[in-house]
Every structure is written in C-alpha cells, then in structure tokens.
Amino acid sequence: MSELMSVRDNHADRARRADRKNVGPTRQDLEMIDRTRAARDLLSSKWKVDLLYLLARGVHRYSRLYDNLRGASKKMLTDSLRGLERDGFVERNVYAEVPVRVEYSLTALGWSATELLMALADWADDHLADVERARLRYRNGSVFGNVGPADFAAEAA
C-alpha cells in the first residue's frame, strides 16, 4: 500500500516526464510491473479465485467445494487446491476418522488475497457499466472519427 501511495505522490513528476517524448519506464515502474504480474499469476488459474470466494464463507470439505464449482473437473479442483495450499493461501486439515475427513480453509494470506478480490469486485460494481459504454462507443465509432475496427480491416485489404 505504501508503494501505491508513493506512486500517487509522484503523479506530478510523472506528468512532467510524460510531456517528454520517448520516455521509457523507470526501474521502479518495471519492478512494480513485475511484482504485479507475479501476484496476478498466483491466481491466474480458472478456479482459484472462485475457491477463495467459497472458502471465505467458511471451512469446506472437498465434496462441498466440488458441488459449488459448476464446470470444474475433479482434477482441476484438486490441482487448484494444491496450488493454493502450496502458495500459502489455503490450509488443508486431515482428520484421522473413518472415513477420513479433509477440510480446507483460508490462511491469513488467503484472507488478505480475498480482501483484494472484494475490492476488485467493488471496482467492477462501480465501473463495469462505464466499460460497457466505452465498448459501445468503440463499436459505433473509434477515436479516429467514425471509422470502426471492421473498417481498418477493409482499408488494409
């Protein structure tokens, strides 16, 4: 968060640099991009975000998670849970009962990632309508006048 605040604090400096032509990214920019990409890659699997949301509702057994993930195969669920466990987001508890009971829950790291996902969902609530309007404007005419994306293909041919 402090990194984000320092980026905001440097807004005026970035604006001045943006006025110059051919200004490349700074070392800090590249490092921030790398960290963001690494964090995004942790949750890039199709089912990991869904699993974090489900586990935020409480401790779940494998079968309950499987029942709630429509379209996920057992192999994909297992792989996603193992990846989340490996990365420290999920804890797997095995109980010595007959039959064996296995439960999954979020770790502190998993909860912190869930907070980020909820912030992203809030952003989506606030801005997805804006994105749809922008897409509609793009389809109806681009920034280059009334030339749409299909017109570029016709011109290139």
Sequence and secondary structure as in RCSB ss.txt:
>XXXX:A:sequence
MSELMSVRDNHADRARRADRKNVGPTRQDLEMIDRTRAARDLLSSKWKVDLLYLLARGVHRYSRLYDNLRGASKK
MLTDSLRGLERDGFVERNVYAEVPVRVEYSLTALGWSATELLMALADWADDHLADVERARLRYRNGSVFGNVGPA
DFAAEAA
>XXXX:A:secstr
 HHHHHHHHTHHHHHHHHHSTT    HHHHHHHHHHHHHHHHT STTHHHHHHHHHT  EEHHHHHHHSTT  HH
HHHHHHHHHHHTTSEEEEEE  SS EEEEEE HHHHHHHHHHHHHHHHHHHHHHHHHHHHHHHHH  TTSS  HH
HHHHHH 
